[in-house]
Amino acid sequence: MKIDAYLHAALVLKGAEKEITKENIVAVLKAAGASVDEAKAQVLAEAIKGVNFEELLKNVTVASSAPAAQAAPASSAGQAGEAKKEEKKEDPAKQEAAAAEGLAALFG
């Protein structure tokens, strides 16, 4: 899974209580040593205008606090292998939810 540096730059700006603008996104990415596509930074800055991050992160936090379906601990190596195979078959929506839970933990 590739992590979108532009989105993370926007979250860093939000966390620092700075305005999310093309210039600020570019500055964060350059400070991190990333190559920058100013057009992509502009599109992101325009796309997230008016987004209520508090509400969005609250929804992610609520979703992450719900009990996760946990497999019982495997008692043998064979069962552990089966659990790993099942994990790999997760659909993309579940993977995105897990990623959102990780973000919620970072910014919650």
N, C-alpha and C positions, 0 to 999 in steps of 0.2 A: 504494500500500500504506500503510495507516494503522498507525502504530507505537503499541502499547499502552503508555501512560505508566505504568499501574499495574504492569505486569510489569517495566518498566525501573526503577521505584522499588524493587521487590523486589530486583532485581539490584544496585542501588546499595547497598542496605542489606546485602546479602550480602557485597559487596566491601568494605564498611566494617566488616565483622564485627559488625554490629548485629542484634538480633533482628528478624525480619520479623513485625511485628504490624500490626493495623489502624491503630493510633495512629501508628506510625512511617511506614507507607506514606502516610498522610494528611499527616504533617509534611513528607515529602520532596516530595509533589506541591504542597503549599501553598508551600514554599520555591521551587519552580520556577515559581510563578505560575499553576498549572493550577487549573481548577475541580475540585472533589472530590466524588465520590459515596461517602459513607462506607460504604454497603451494599456497593458493589463492592469497596472496600478490605477489608472484613470477609470477603467471599466468597473473595478471593484469598489473604488471610492463612490462612484455614482450608484452602483447597485445596492449598497448598504446604507445609503442615506435614509434616515427615518426608521431604521431597524431598531427595535427596542431590545438591546442586548440583555438587559436585566430580565425581561420576561422570557426571552429565548433561553438564557442560561438557567432560569428557574425551572423551565419545562424540562431541560436536560437533567437537572439535578433531581427532579421528581422521578424521572424515568430511571435514573441510576440508583435511586434509593429503593426501588421495587426489588423484591427478592429475586435474585437471578436463579435460573434453573441450574442446579449443580448436580453433576453426576456423583454417585456414591464412590468413595475411594476404591480404586481397583485393588483387588487382593492378589492379583497375579500379573505378570508381565503381559500375558495375552490380553487381559482386560484393559490394561493401560494402552496397549497398541490400538485396540478397538476404539477407545475414547479419543485418541488422537485422530484416527481416521474420521470419526464423526465430526470432530471440530473442524477439520478441513472442508467438510461438505456444507458448512454454514452458508446460508444465502447472504448476498451483499447487504441486505437490509439489517441483518443481525450484526454484521461486521461494522456497519456505519453506527449502529446503536452502541456497540462496544467502544468505538472511537469517541463517540459523544460522551460516554461515561468517563472516559479518560480525560477529556477536556473539562468536564464538570469538576472532576477531582482537582485539576490544576487551578481552575478559576473560581471554584465554589467557595 
